[in-house]
């Protein structure tokens, strides 16, 4: 009886696993040439003007994509379009207040615009979000220390 039960569990597990692999979503089923993916490539190659165009297309069709707003903010900040960057980060954080990248990059924007106290607020927010620490916290903390030691 126990053997039959165990066999049934194993068979069920295999059937469910095969079904999920066949019909489940994975990154391999997403188109690799979409505006978002192209935008990420543009950011990685420091082509921020191109990234802005691409991420504007993304947020026009998917206005709740916090990652796209974050990259839009980053690209604008890199081009010193600080008002547009601020707006994009605020939109990303309105969608996802715990977005680690947007919190880090907004803190870096505040350093670039001479508002270190606001950067420290973002660092405190990241400290709350990243209970066991995270790269975004470490990066912003290092940026604040470098700013203070100028």
Order of alpha helices (4+ residues) and beta strands (2+ residues): alpha-alpha-alpha-alpha-alpha-alpha-alpha-alpha
